[in-house]
Amino acid sequence: MNNKQIIIEPNMEVFSKLGVKSIEIKNILLNTRVKRITFNCSVSCMNCIDDIDIIYKDVLSKFGRELEIEFITDNKNLSLNDEEIKSIVTRAIERLKTKNTTSKSFLCFYKLHIKENYIIIELNDENTKFMLEEVKISSKIENILNEYGVKNYEIIFSVGDFSKEISNIEEKIKMDIEKHQNSINAEREKVVKINSTSETQVYKTKNDFKRGSKTKEIKGETISIKDFYDLYDGETCIVEGEVFSMEDMTLKSGKILKTIRITDGESSLTSKIFLDENDKLDICEGMFLKLSGKLQLDTYAGNEKTLMINSVNIIDREKIKKEDIAEEKMVELHAHTKMSEMVGVTDVEDIIKRAKEYGHKAIAITDYAVVHSYPAAFKTAKKLSTDEEKMKAIFGCEMYMIDDEAPMVTNPKDKKIDDEEFVVFDIETTGLNSHTNEIIEIGAVKIKAGRIVDRYSQLINPGRPIPYHITEITSITDEQVANEPKIDKVIGKFVDFIGDAVLVAHNAPFDMGFIKRDIKKYLNIDYQCSVLIPYKWQEIYSQI
């Protein structure tokens, strides 16, 4: 039994209790080494497809994601028409969505067409097609179809017109909103009538938090914020946590979009709620809230999982303050502040103050490759020190080790540096992923013999709303780029500006990922230019 594979004879009585009626299960293989269960079976009609779904869902509910579920089928005498095949493809896509986030995000709108041995999945835009092809979703769908007994079909993605479908959905949403608003107005009228004939009862907490349509009492069990991220798009839930950040944005319609970020001490989430001008939520940072709503992928924030709030309740709860009760206090010798790029998130002042509250007498600041926190650390430690209790800031640093033999220039030229032209450039984008985001600004200067000889600057319309957090970082708004050209009109001009110069960028791998992608996409050129990576070069050629 070295291969850890166990052969199980199927007990059809057990399967029949689940509702399995038509499928023939030959045997079941359980591989304990790779945690996979394989059902060898025969399918002969559409009812067998139903049976496969029943078995799949039952095993999934009992063992979760820890066990891989596989079906090996032969389709003896299985005859399907085009509509039945489309139905099975839809099942395959829905099954794939339960375990593949890309398909879940991008296979929302699609149409199916059968043409000979091709299953054509029509999508609503080129970006969706590109993303699905990039992660080979077609082969994943084909694998599931094989399990259903639908073999010898090839999946092809194409782009079609979905304007009618999108218009219908927008109209339905509009009608739902109007219906919901009418329901709210009717309830308000009832309340007014009751208040005019009887004594009014105002529900309050210690924070004078009035009950209303947005603050109705929440009933039901709460889940942890960590479990929130395991939910699917559209699922409802109740969570609790402390408010640590709030933002308000006034929309063109006059409504207010309120963003509330909460934490339960182990994880955190972003929640949002739409308010009318007259709606008021008397909440502030530090309060504990119970929120009910549904999970939604926020397309304006890179498909971040967000809780769209239906109701808000304040919880009377005191914040538990952590203490260090050890007789012999520790000294933290490895603390990162927010000056450590992509690692630290806390101000050095807050770190030192917390160490002081714990009764620690010293703390070491060891940011990655920078010493920017030293002045603030020195001042804070000095301010917190008393004659009886000194607070010491230990100054350290974690340095990067660079391979001396690693290339500092990609595609180098056989040319003296003093005779070379350099284009130092930077880009701003709608996000970090070059597969799903767009460039919104390119800025560059051309340098020769140590002097700036030319400049280039261009805002770019990304063809989609700029996420709020990107606007906060870059100060670039949707209004600024509304009348600017799109990248297909800009990228060629930027290539002409570069000419034969060497490109220089602070974060060259990131910037070049976007630049090369758009040159390939719109100019059909595999762009191979010389690129200098400054942080590798500056030690030996600091004049640049």
Buried (B, 14 or more C-beta within 10 A) or exposed (E): EEEEBEEEEBEEEEBEEEEBEBBBBEEBBBBEEEEBBBBBBBBBBBEBBBBBEBBBBBBBEEEEEEBEBBBEBBBEEBEBEEEBBBBBBEBBBBBBBEEBEBBBBBBBBBBBBBEEEEBBBBBBBEBBBBBBEEBEBBEBBBEBBBBBBBBEBEBBBEBBEBEEBEEEEEEEEEEEEEEEEEEBEEEEEEEEEEEEEEEEEEEEBEEEBEBBBBBBEBEEEBBBBEEBEEBEBEEEBBBBBBBEEBBEEEEEEEBBBBBBBBBBEEBBBBBBBBBBEEBBBEBEEEBBBBBBBBBBBBEBBBBBBBBBBBBBBBEEEEEEEEEEEEEEEBEBEEBBBBBBEEEBEEBBBEBBBBBBEBEBBBBBBBBBEEEEBBEBBBBBBEEBBEEEEEBBBBEBBEEEEEEEEEEBBBEEEEEEBEEBBBBBBBBBBBBEEBEBBBBBBBBBBBBBEEEEEBEBEBBBBBEBEBBBBBBEEBEBEEEBBEEBEBBEEBBBEBBEBBEEBBBBBEEBEBBBBBBBBBBEBBEEEEBEBBBBBBEBBEEEEEEE
